[in-house]
Amino acid sequence: MHDDRNLVEARLKRVLDERVRPALYPESVPLDVAVWNAPGEPVPVEEGLAAEPEPIEVGARWGAPWGTSWFRVTGTVPEEWAGKTVEAVLDLGFDENMPGFQCEGLVYRPDGTPVKGLNPRNQWVRIGAPAQGGEQVRLHVEAASNPVILDYHPFLPTQLGDKDTAGSEPQYTLARMDLAVLDETVWNLVLDLEVLGELMAELPLESGRRWEILRAVDRALDAIDLQDVNGSAQAARSRLTEVLSVPAVPSAHRISAVGHAHIDSAWLWPLRETVRKVARTTSNMTALLEDEPDFVFAMSQAQQWAWVRDHRPEVWARVKKAVADGRFVPAGGMWVESDTNMPGSEAMARQFVHGKRFFLDEFGVENDEAWLPDTFGFAAGLPQIIKAAGAKYLLTQKISWSQTNKFPHHTFRWEGIDGTRIFTHFPPVDTYNCSMKGSEIAHAAKNFKDKGVARHSLAPTGWGDGGGGTTREMVAKAARLRDLEGSATVEWETPAAFFEKAEAENPEPPVWVGELYLELHRATLTSQARTKQGNRRSEHLLREAELWAATAAVRAGFPYPYDDLDRIWKTVLLHQFHDILPGSSIAWVHREARATYDRVAGELDAIIDAAQRALAGEGDTPLVFNSAPHARAGIGAGAAAAPAAGTGTERTARPGGGHVLDNGLLRVEIDARGLVVSAYDIAADRETVAPGGAGNLLQLHPDFPNMWDAWDVDEFYRNTVTDLTDADEVAPGDDGASVRVVRSFGSSRVTQLLTLVPGERRLEVDTEVDWHETEKFLKLAFPVDVHAERYASETQFGHFHRPTHTNTSWEAAKFEACNHRFVHLEEPGWGVAVVNDSTYGHDVTRTVRTDGDQGTTTTVRVSLLRAPRFPDPETDQGVHRFRHALLPGAGIGDAVREGWRINLPERYVSGAGEVAPLVSVDRDAVVVTAVKLADDGSGDVVVRFHEAHGGRAGATLTAGFPVAGVAVTDLLERPLTGQEDAVEADGGRIAVRLRPFQLMTLRFTRA
């Protein structure tokens, strides 16, 4: 037989595009349309419905950027359409290629009942099936004219990302507003042909099945009368019945399809628009669930559920019913799909606490999985947190975006820093926006790396990012793929059902140890510095507020602010969403974030101040409150006492220019350039700065990645560097322990204060940058004389080691990485740490000196600022302040302690006398991360702590209040069965033994 494959495939494409799809709606009549434009921000539904609209015609322009237009469409079903399937086709000016990234609408009935959402792939509203002739149609559409930020030429700077700069030019052209008859036979024919055509294209050329499909499609096309598609559609379908009914082979890959709409809680739209995106999507999905009995939809992010409950109660009622039916499934058990690299220990824990508690309180549902398809890599401390929250699975897709190395597994156990293992799945479909295309299904089956031991994978199915969800076409395709030869099988299932099957068939999968590093989007550790600083500051203020409010509640009857702390925690957790904290959202999002963080800081400062004053009592004794988990200056952790006097620092002139700071522990030389050329550990008789090197070196790189400007820094940025060594001023500081350095470069200016703290081996570097560069990357370098093959960076509830070398492509790809409060490197017996109060991105490199001692220089560089122009063209312009400290001679314990110290400065209050800690611990390696009252309002005291040095630790916790009982709990403060012997209690003295990095939560019942 002659090879006519290309001829038939080309025929199929043209007939579908030009004849069959246009026949979906063979009859139509125009609707009457009127519009009212809301004058500012979105208005309540009742106001939009009551407004008096003005007539508008199809073809007219509408929709200023970020505006809301209320369309009223009215019409009458023609009598001759009685008994037919009639729909309103409402095209607001959609581009089908941009679902979730442009205008959208939510359709209401005149009484305010939501019907469904409108988006580029979902433009229809069912009027009747069968319809009644003469029926009056009246619908209202709340249409959002969200501008297109990420266009066909992506990453171009735009002012559309903030309503203050976006202008008022209409964005869209009203395209179609009709009543139309849907020919369901043609609709099904389209899907038959699409499924077979897409499957055929994926089968091997030598496959008999491919040619069987080709011949059947050819025969079906022969049956279509191109001048009467509607009249011939059934005949064409009948010629496809046989080929569509051949079952899949027994060994076929099995796909669990989960209806989904990954909705970014903010990204190329502000938070307020996400509230409406969620309402549109959930309206669509509840409607689809009613129409499709096999369909299952899962939605993550408790915050988004709460938005529906609080802002769209009429939609919430439908959602609750669908949840009760078991088909609209809460997923993930987190408040939002957060970044997991940068959130601190407690914040990461509270993502699960607040997420899981919401689903428990609202639905009595507890999730077993963490659901994070789009998060930009996963910190090595996360498995323990997932387990401590009562979950046992993780799903993500994003690691498939890695540029350098392909991850070797799709189903595996992920081991964290403490040894906890979590059953993890990466969907081989490689998208969280699966649309049931044949290419996607075939890719999942071919790509699956666990063949031979497993055959199940998951496919999150539906339009996401900007929402929309699953379409009826996707459901119809899945029905055809349920059991079809040549394809993987597809079945709608809940995440829980998938994980149960996947674990049962593969109980001993391979193990991956350590972080799940995404080899992409590394610049998210630095972009939008103010957002990151707001997060770090909020996390530590929340620690202080809980600690002092709990202490004051137990000691002084202070009213514990349960509701305020709950609300503030949820606000901070929301802003840890993986496009807010990483700095990859539009200007509007970050402008609002800065204001929110300022408001949060004011509220928390007020709580802290009130609680500390209640504890201090009346008096004029100066007290220093120490919120850190370690004693300092003679004041215990979580205690307050009068300040102790410290020894001084001597400042002298340095020969050749500059200054020398000496406090008897360290001697620091700062040269005439304002660079640290020596940091000498006197007791260890050891120099910190590498020979020929200089610390406190600011370095400037060009920064223009190939794409994803705010997200990415590409390795070639290192090819060009400018050392900022010219100083405008190097002068004594206002006290005797510091040196002031001023530099100018480009359009920017840096002012630094270098302070050698009396009585401490700590050089503080306070950096203020008035930043006005674009597409530049600013780093602060410390080259140290340490031979280290690995270094430690803090992560949640511990630290993680990364290599300093680049032996393999896996190590080379980690040229920018995340730390929390410290980076530490050491030779046996002597080390160096760099601690920070608000930065995350850094790099560590090593070179061997070719002259002199031929020793190793290991350079730690902290990332200060970037200046990408997309999606926020004014990213980080203005004044920033960073605090870092260099710690020569530091062990890992010193790094842990000083990391807490720089983030929790002392507070000064006058009062009657000392304040004893509510809870104390007798070993520095055991770090208390939270002291609070139990969330249930019982008055119980909850204490969370972990082993922080990476070794085993025995310690005694002492409660400074009468104790009636103590229990080991999970993160949700529920007693853990089987843990009764994990602690030894002697009244208020609790003995514990911890594994390296082990996390533990204790709940004390007060006597």
Backbone hydrogen bonds, N-H to C=O, Kabsch-Sander energy under -0.5 kcal/mol:
donor,donor_aa,acceptor,acceptor_aa,energy
4,D,2,H,-1.1
8,V,4,D,-2.4
9,E,5,R,-2.6
10,A,6,N,-2.3
11,R,7,L,-2.0
12,L,8,V,-2.8
13,K,9,E,-2.0
14,R,10,A,-2.2
15,V,11,R,-2.8
16,L,12,L,-2.4
17,D,13,K,-2.6
18,E,14,R,-3.0
19,R,15,V,-1.9
20,V,15,V,-2.7
21,R,16,L,-2.5
23,A,19,R,-0.5
23,A,20,V,-1.2
24,L,21,R,-1.9
27,E,181,V,-0.6
29,V,179,L,-2.6
31,L,177,M,-3.0
32,D,74,T,-2.9
34,A,72,R,-1.9
35,V,54,E,-3.3
36,W,70,W,-2.0
38,A,36,W,-0.6
38,A,68,T,-2.5
40,G,41,E,-0.6
47,E,44,P,-0.5
48,G,44,P,-2.1
49,L,45,V,-2.5
50,A,46,E,-1.6
51,A,47,E,-1.2
54,E,35,V,-3.1
56,I,33,V,-2.1
59,G,174,L,-2.7
60,A,57,E,-2.0
62,W,172,Y,-2.6
66,W,145,S,-1.5
67,G,64,A,-2.4
67,G,145,S,-0.5
69,S,143,A,-2.7
70,W,36,W,-3.6
71,F,69,S,-0.7
71,F,141,V,-2.5
72,R,34,A,-3.1
73,V,71,F,-0.5
73,V,139,L,-2.8
74,T,32,D,-2.2
75,G,137,V,-2.0
77,V,135,E,-2.7
81,W,78,P,-1.8
82,A,79,E,-1.8
83,G,131,A,-3.0
84,K,81,W,-2.4
86,V,84,K,-0.7
86,V,128,G,-2.8
87,E,180,A,-3.0
88,A,125,V,-3.0
89,V,87,E,-0.5
89,V,178,D,-2.7
90,L,88,A,-0.7
90,L,123,Q,-2.9
91,D,89,V,-0.7
91,D,176,R,-3.1
92,L,90,L,-0.7
96,E,94,F,-0.6
98,M,95,D,-2.4
101,F,98,M,-1.8
104,E,144,A,-1.5
105,G,118,L,-2.1
106,L,142,E,-1.5
107,V,116,K,-2.9
108,Y,140,H,-3.3
109,R,113,T,-2.5
112,G,109,R,-2.4
115,V,107,V,-3.4
116,K,107,V,-0.6
117,G,280,R,-0.6
118,L,105,G,-3.5
119,N,122,N,-1.5
122,N,119,N,-2.5
125,V,88,A,-1.8
127,I,86,V,-2.7
128,G,86,V,-1.8
129,A,130,P,-0.9
131,A,84,K,-2.7
131,A,128,G,-0.6
133,G,131,A,-0.5
134,G,77,V,-3.4
135,E,132,Q,-1.8
137,V,75,G,-3.4
139,L,73,V,-2.6
140,H,108,Y,-2.5
141,V,71,F,-2.8
142,E,106,L,-2.7
142,E,140,H,-0.5
143,A,69,S,-3.1
143,A,141,V,-1.0
144,A,104,E,-2.9
145,S,67,G,-2.3
145,S,143,A,-0.6
146,N,144,A,-1.2
149,I,147,P,-0.8
151,D,149,I,-1.0
156,L,153,H,-0.6
161,G,158,T,-0.5
162,D,159,Q,-0.9
165,T,162,D,-1.9
166,A,162,D,-1.3
171,Q,62,W,-0.6
171,Q,63,G,-2.6
172,Y,62,W,-2.2
174,L,60,A,-2.7
175,A,91,D,-1.8
176,R,91,D,-1.9
178,D,89,V,-2.1
179,L,29,V,-3.2
180,A,87,E,-2.9
181,V,27,E,-2.5
182,L,85,T,-2.7
182,L,180,A,-0.6
183,D,24,L,-2.9
183,D,181,V,-0.6
184,E,182,L,-1.0
187,W,183,D,-2.4
188,N,184,E,-2.3
189,L,185,T,-2.2
190,V,186,V,-2.7
191,L,187,W,-1.6
192,D,188,N,-2.7
193,L,189,L,-2.7
194,E,190,V,-2.6
195,V,191,L,-2.7
196,L,192,D,-2.4
197,G,193,L,-2.8
198,E,194,E,-2.9
199,L,195,V,-2.4
200,M,196,L,-2.9
201,A,197,G,-1.7
202,E,198,E,-0.6
202,E,199,L,-1.3
203,L,199,L,-0.9
203,L,200,M,-0.8
207,S,204,P,-1.9
211,W,207,S,-1.2
212,E,208,G,-2.2
213,I,209,R,-2.3
214,L,210,R,-2.2
215,R,211,W,-2.4
216,A,212,E,-2.2
217,V,213,I,-2.9
218,D,214,L,-2.4
219,R,215,R,-2.3
220,A,216,A,-2.3
221,L,217,V,-2.5
222,D,218,D,-1.8
223,A,219,R,-1.3
224,I,220,A,-0.7
224,I,221,L,-0.8
225,D,223,A,-0.5
226,L,224,I,-0.9
228,D,225,D,-2.2
232,S,228,D,-1.2
232,S,229,V,-0.5
233,A,229,V,-1.1
236,A,232,S,-2.0
237,R,233,A,-2.4
238,S,234,Q,-2.2
239,R,235,A,-1.0
239,R,236,A,-0.6
240,L,237,R,-2.0
241,T,237,R,-0.7
244,L,240,L,-1.8
245,S,241,T,-0.7
245,S,242,E,-1.0
252,A,249,V,-2.1
254,R,455,R,-3.1
255,I,253,H,-0.5
255,I,489,T,-3.1
256,S,254,R,-0.5
256,S,457,S,-3.1
257,A,255,I,-0.9
257,A,491,E,-2.4
258,V,459,A,-2.1
259,G,257,A,-0.5
259,G,296,V,-2.2
260,H,461,T,-2.6
263,I,261,A,-1.0
264,D,262,H,-0.7
264,D,465,D,-2.7
267,W,269,W,-1.8
273,E,270,P,-0.7
274,T,270,P,-1.4
275,V,271,L,-1.6
276,R,272,R,-0.9
277,K,273,E,-2.5
278,V,274,T,-2.7
279,A,275,V,-1.4
280,R,276,R,-2.6
281,T,277,K,-2.6
282,T,278,V,-2.9
283,S,279,A,-2.0
284,N,280,R,-2.2
285,M,281,T,-2.7
286,T,282,T,-2.4
287,A,283,S,-1.8
288,L,284,N,-2.4
289,L,285,M,-2.4
290,E,286,T,-1.4
291,D,287,A,-1.2
292,E,288,L,-2.2
295,F,292,E,-1.1
297,F,327,R,-3.0
298,A,259,G,-3.3
299,M,329,V,-2.5
302,A,334,M,-2.4
303,Q,335,W,-2.8
304,Q,301,Q,-1.4
305,W,301,Q,-1.4
306,A,302,A,-2.7
307,W,303,Q,-2.0
308,V,304,Q,-1.8
309,R,305,W,-2.4
310,D,306,A,-2.7
311,H,307,W,-2.8
312,R,307,W,-0.5
312,R,308,V,-2.1
315,V,312,R,-1.0
316,W,312,R,-2.5
317,A,313,P,-1.8
318,R,314,E,-0.7
319,V,315,V,-2.2
320,K,316,W,-2.9
321,K,317,A,-1.7
322,A,318,R,-2.1
323,V,319,V,-2.4
324,A,320,K,-2.4
325,D,321,K,-1.5
326,G,323,V,-1.7
327,R,322,A,-1.9
328,F,322,A,-1.2
329,V,297,F,-3.5
329,V,327,R,-0.6
331,A,299,M,-2.3
333,G,331,A,-0.6
335,W,351,Q,-1.2
338,S,336,V,-1.9
339,D,576,Q,-2.7
340,T,377,G,-0.5
348,M,344,G,-2.8
349,A,345,S,-2.0
350,R,346,E,-2.9
351,Q,347,A,-1.7
352,F,348,M,-0.9
352,F,349,A,-0.6
353,V,349,A,-2.1
354,H,350,R,-2.8
355,G,351,Q,-1.5
356,K,333,G,-0.8
356,K,352,F,-2.9
357,R,353,V,-1.9
358,F,354,H,-1.7
359,F,355,G,-1.7
360,L,356,K,-2.2
361,D,357,R,-3.0
362,E,358,F,-2.7
363,F,359,F,-2.0
364,G,359,F,-0.7
364,G,360,L,-1.3
365,V,359,F,-1.7
370,A,393,Y,-2.4
372,L,370,A,-0.6
372,L,395,L,-2.8
375,T,372,L,-0.8
377,G,375,T,-1.8
378,F,516,L,-2.7
382,L,379,A,-1.7
385,I,381,G,-1.0
386,I,382,L,-2.6
387,K,383,P,-2.4
388,A,384,Q,-2.6
389,A,385,I,-1.4
390,G,387,K,-2.1
391,A,386,I,-2.2
392,K,368,D,-3.3
393,Y,368,D,-2.0
394,L,423,F,-1.8
395,L,370,A,-2.4
396,T,425,H,-1.7
397,Q,373,P,-1.3
398,K,373,P,-1.2
400,S,397,Q,-1.9
401,W,398,K,-2.7
402,S,399,I,-1.8
403,Q,519,E,-1.9
407,F,405,N,-0.5
412,F,424,T,-2.3
413,R,510,P,-3.0
414,W,412,F,-0.5
414,W,422,I,-2.8
415,E,413,R,-0.6
415,E,512,W,-3.1
416,G,414,W,-0.5
416,G,420,T,-2.6
417,I,380,A,-1.7
419,G,416,G,-1.6
422,I,414,W,-2.1
423,F,392,K,-1.4
424,T,412,F,-3.5
425,H,394,L,-2.5
426,F,410,H,-3.3
429,V,458,L,-0.5
430,D,427,P,-1.8
434,C,460,P,-1.9
441,I,437,K,-2.3
442,A,438,G,-2.7
443,H,439,S,-2.1
444,A,440,E,-2.3
445,A,441,I,-1.8
446,K,442,A,-2.7
447,N,443,H,-3.0
448,F,444,A,-1.3
451,K,448,F,-0.6
453,V,450,D,-1.6
454,A,450,D,-1.7
457,S,254,R,-2.1
459,A,256,S,-2.5
461,T,258,V,-3.0
461,T,459,A,-0.5
462,G,434,C,-1.8
462,G,460,P,-0.6
463,W,469,G,-2.6
465,D,262,H,-3.7
466,G,464,G,-2.5
467,G,262,H,-0.5
469,G,463,W,-2.7
475,V,471,T,-1.8
476,A,472,R,-2.2
477,K,473,E,-2.4
478,A,474,M,-2.5
479,A,475,V,-1.9
480,R,476,A,-1.5
481,L,477,K,-1.7
482,R,479,A,-0.8
484,L,481,L,-0.5
485,E,246,V,-2.6
487,S,484,L,-2.0
489,T,253,H,-2.5
490,V,481,L,-1.0
491,E,255,I,-2.2
493,E,257,A,-2.3
498,F,494,T,-2.2
499,F,495,P,-2.7
500,E,496,A,-2.2
501,K,497,A,-1.9
502,A,498,F,-3.1
503,E,499,F,-2.6
504,A,500,E,-1.7
505,E,501,K,-2.2
506,N,502,A,-1.0
512,W,413,R,-2.6
514,G,415,E,-2.4
516,L,378,F,-2.4
517,Y,515,E,-1.0
519,E,517,Y,-0.6
520,L,518,L,-2.0
523,A,711,W,-1.4
524,T,521,H,-1.1
524,T,711,W,-1.0
525,L,522,R,-1.6
526,T,523,A,-2.1
527,S,523,A,-2.4
531,T,528,Q,-0.5
532,K,528,Q,-1.6
533,Q,529,A,-2.6
534,G,530,R,-2.5
535,N,531,T,-1.9
536,R,532,K,-2.5
537,R,533,Q,-2.7
538,S,534,G,-2.1
539,E,535,N,-2.5
540,H,536,R,-1.8
541,L,537,R,-2.4
542,L,538,S,-2.5
543,R,539,E,-1.6
544,E,540,H,-2.3
545,A,541,L,-2.9
546,E,542,L,-2.4
547,L,543,R,-2.6
548,W,544,E,-2.8
549,A,545,A,-2.2
550,A,546,E,-2.5
551,T,547,L,-2.3
552,A,548,W,-2.6
553,A,549,A,-2.2
554,V,550,A,-2.3
555,R,551,T,-2.6
556,A,552,A,-2.7
557,G,553,A,-0.9
558,F,552,A,-1.9
560,Y,558,F,-0.7
562,Y,560,Y,-2.1
565,L,561,P,-2.6
566,D,562,Y,-2.5
567,R,563,D,-2.4
568,I,564,D,-2.6
569,W,565,L,-2.8
570,K,566,D,-2.0
571,T,567,R,-1.8
572,V,568,I,-2.6
573,L,569,W,-2.9
574,L,570,K,-2.2
575,H,571,T,-1.6
576,Q,573,L,-1.4
577,F,574,L,-1.7
578,H,337,E,-1.7
580,I,577,F,-2.0
581,L,577,F,-1.4
583,G,580,I,-1.9
586,I,267,W,-2.4
588,W,161,G,-2.2
589,V,586,I,-0.5
590,H,586,I,-1.5
591,R,587,A,-2.6
592,E,588,W,-2.3
593,A,589,V,-2.1
594,R,590,H,-2.2
595,A,591,R,-1.6
596,T,592,E,-2.5
597,Y,593,A,-2.9
598,D,594,R,-1.9
599,R,595,A,-2.1
600,V,596,T,-2.8
601,A,597,Y,-2.6
602,G,598,D,-2.0
603,E,599,R,-2.2
604,L,600,V,-2.7
605,D,601,A,-2.7
606,A,602,G,-1.7
607,I,603,E,-1.9
608,I,604,L,-2.8
609,D,605,D,-2.7
610,A,606,A,-2.3
611,A,607,I,-2.4
612,Q,608,I,-2.8
613,R,609,D,-2.3
614,A,610,A,-1.9
615,L,611,A,-1.8
616,A,612,Q,-2.8
617,G,613,R,-2.0
621,T,911,G,-2.3
623,L,909,V,-2.4
624,V,641,A,-3.3
625,F,623,L,-0.5
625,F,907,R,-3.3
626,N,624,V,-0.5
626,N,639,A,-2.8
627,S,625,F,-0.7
632,R,635,I,-2.2
635,I,632,R,-2.4
636,G,634,G,-0.5
638,G,626,N,-1.5
638,G,628,A,-0.8
639,A,626,N,-0.6
639,A,636,G,-1.6
640,A,915,V,-2.3
641,A,624,V,-1.5
650,E,662,D,-3.5
652,T,660,V,-2.6
654,R,658,G,-1.8
657,G,654,R,-2.3
659,H,670,I,-2.6
660,V,652,T,-3.0
661,L,668,V,-2.9
662,D,650,E,-2.6
663,N,666,L,-1.9
667,R,680,Y,-1.8
668,V,661,L,-3.3
669,E,678,S,-2.4
670,I,659,H,-3.2
670,I,668,V,-0.5
671,D,669,E,-0.5
671,D,675,L,-2.6
674,G,671,D,-2.2
676,V,695,G,-2.2
677,V,669,E,-1.8
677,V,675,L,-0.9
678,S,669,E,-1.2
680,Y,667,R,-2.9
681,D,679,A,-0.5
681,D,686,R,-3.2
682,I,665,L,-2.1
682,I,680,Y,-0.9
683,A,665,L,-0.5
685,D,681,D,-1.1
686,R,681,D,-1.9
688,T,679,A,-1.3
690,A,783,P,-1.7
693,G,690,A,-2.6
695,G,676,V,-3.3
696,N,781,A,-0.8
697,L,781,A,-1.8
698,L,696,N,-0.7
698,L,724,L,-0.5
699,Q,779,K,-2.7
700,L,722,T,-2.6
701,H,777,F,-2.5
703,D,775,E,-2.2
710,A,870,F,-1.1
711,W,708,W,-0.7
712,D,708,W,-3.3
717,Y,714,D,-2.5
718,R,715,E,-1.8
719,N,716,F,-1.7
720,T,717,Y,-1.0
722,T,700,L,-2.4
723,D,721,V,-0.5
724,L,698,L,-3.0
724,L,722,T,-0.5
725,T,723,D,-1.5
728,D,742,V,-2.7
729,E,742,V,-1.7
731,A,740,R,-2.8
733,G,738,S,-2.3
738,S,735,D,-0.8
739,V,754,L,-2.2
740,R,731,A,-3.9
741,V,752,Q,-2.6
742,V,729,E,-2.6
743,R,750,V,-2.7
745,F,748,S,-2.2
748,S,745,F,-3.3
749,R,770,D,-1.6
750,V,743,R,-2.8
751,T,768,E,-2.8
752,Q,741,V,-3.4
753,L,766,D,-2.2
754,L,739,V,-3.0
755,T,753,L,-0.6
755,T,764,E,-2.5
756,L,737,A,-2.5
757,V,755,T,-0.8
757,V,762,R,-1.9
760,E,757,V,-1.8
762,R,760,E,-1.5
763,L,886,L,-2.5
764,E,755,T,-3.3
764,E,762,R,-0.7
765,V,884,H,-3.5
766,D,753,L,-2.5
766,D,764,E,-0.5
767,T,765,V,-0.7
767,T,882,F,-3.1
768,E,751,T,-3.0
768,E,766,D,-0.5
769,V,767,T,-0.5
769,V,880,H,-2.6
770,D,749,R,-3.3
770,D,768,E,-0.5
771,W,769,V,-1.0
771,W,878,G,-3.0
775,E,867,A,-3.4
777,F,701,H,-2.3
778,L,865,L,-2.9
779,K,699,Q,-2.9
779,K,777,F,-0.5
780,L,862,V,-2.4
781,A,697,L,-3.1
782,F,860,V,-2.4
784,V,782,F,-0.6
784,V,858,T,-2.9
785,D,688,T,-2.9
786,V,784,V,-1.7
788,A,786,V,-0.9
791,Y,802,R,-2.6
792,A,824,H,-3.5
793,S,800,F,-2.3
794,E,822,F,-2.0
795,T,798,G,-2.6
798,G,795,T,-1.4
800,F,793,S,-2.6
802,R,791,Y,-2.4
804,T,789,E,-2.2
805,H,789,E,-0.7
812,A,808,T,-2.4
813,A,809,S,-1.7
814,K,811,E,-1.2
815,F,813,A,-1.1
817,A,842,H,-2.5
819,N,840,Y,-1.5
820,H,794,E,-1.1
823,V,834,V,-1.9
824,H,792,A,-3.0
825,L,832,V,-2.5
827,E,830,W,-2.8
830,W,827,E,-2.2
832,V,825,L,-2.9
833,A,887,L,-1.4
834,V,823,V,-2.4
835,V,885,A,-2.3
836,N,821,R,-1.8
837,D,883,R,-1.7
840,Y,525,L,-0.7
841,G,525,L,-1.3
842,H,817,A,-1.4
843,D,861,R,-2.2
845,T,859,T,-1.9
847,T,857,T,-2.4
849,R,847,T,-0.5
849,R,855,G,-3.2
854,Q,851,D,-1.6
857,T,847,T,-3.0
858,T,784,V,-2.5
858,T,856,T,-0.6
859,T,845,T,-2.8
859,T,857,T,-0.6
860,V,782,F,-2.2
860,V,858,T,-0.6
861,R,843,D,-2.7
861,R,859,T,-0.5
862,V,780,L,-2.5
863,S,841,G,-2.4
864,L,778,L,-2.7
864,L,862,V,-0.5
865,L,778,L,-1.1
867,A,776,K,-0.6
875,T,868,P,-0.6
875,T,872,D,-1.5
877,Q,874,E,-1.9
878,G,771,W,-2.7
880,H,769,V,-2.3
882,F,767,T,-3.1
884,H,765,V,-2.5
885,A,835,V,-1.9
886,L,763,L,-2.7
887,L,833,A,-2.9
889,G,831,G,-1.1
890,A,831,G,-1.3
890,A,887,L,-1.0
895,A,891,G,-2.0
896,V,892,I,-2.3
897,R,893,G,-2.6
898,E,894,D,-3.0
899,G,895,A,-2.0
900,W,896,V,-1.8
901,R,897,R,-2.3
902,I,898,E,-2.3
903,N,899,G,-0.8
903,N,900,W,-0.6
904,L,900,W,-1.1
904,L,901,R,-0.8
907,R,625,F,-1.6
909,V,623,L,-2.1
909,V,907,R,-0.5
911,G,621,T,-2.3
912,A,616,A,-3.2
913,G,616,A,-0.7
915,V,640,A,-2.6
916,A,914,E,-0.5
920,S,958,T,-2.4
922,D,956,T,-1.4
926,V,923,R,-1.5
927,V,925,A,-0.8
927,V,946,H,-2.6
928,V,926,V,-0.5
929,T,927,V,-0.6
929,T,944,R,-2.1
930,A,944,R,-1.6
932,K,942,V,-2.3
934,A,940,D,-2.9
937,G,934,A,-1.6
941,V,1004,F,-2.2
942,V,932,K,-3.2
943,V,1002,L,-2.7
944,R,930,A,-2.4
945,F,1000,M,-2.5
946,H,927,V,-1.8
947,E,998,Q,-1.5
948,A,925,A,-3.4
948,A,946,H,-0.5
953,A,994,L,-2.1
955,A,992,V,-2.4
957,L,990,I,-3.1
958,T,920,S,-3.0
959,A,957,L,-0.5
959,A,988,G,-2.9
960,G,918,L,-3.7
964,A,1005,T,-3.5
965,G,1005,T,-1.3
967,A,1003,R,-1.7
969,T,1001,T,-2.5
970,D,974,R,-2.1
971,L,388,A,-2.7
973,E,970,D,-1.9
976,L,968,V,-2.7
977,T,975,P,-0.5
979,Q,976,L,-1.3
982,A,979,Q,-1.7
984,E,991,A,-2.2
985,A,983,V,-0.6
986,D,989,R,-3.0
989,R,986,D,-1.8
990,I,957,L,-3.3
990,I,988,G,-0.6
991,A,984,E,-3.0
991,A,989,R,-0.5
992,V,955,A,-2.9
993,R,982,A,-0.6
994,L,953,A,-3.3
998,Q,995,R,-2.2
1000,M,945,F,-2.8
1001,T,969,T,-0.6
1002,L,943,V,-3.0
1003,R,967,A,-2.8
1004,F,941,V,-3.5
1004,F,1002,L,-0.5
1005,T,965,G,-3.1
1005,T,1003,R,-0.5
1006,R,1004,F,-0.6
1007,A,962,P,-2.0
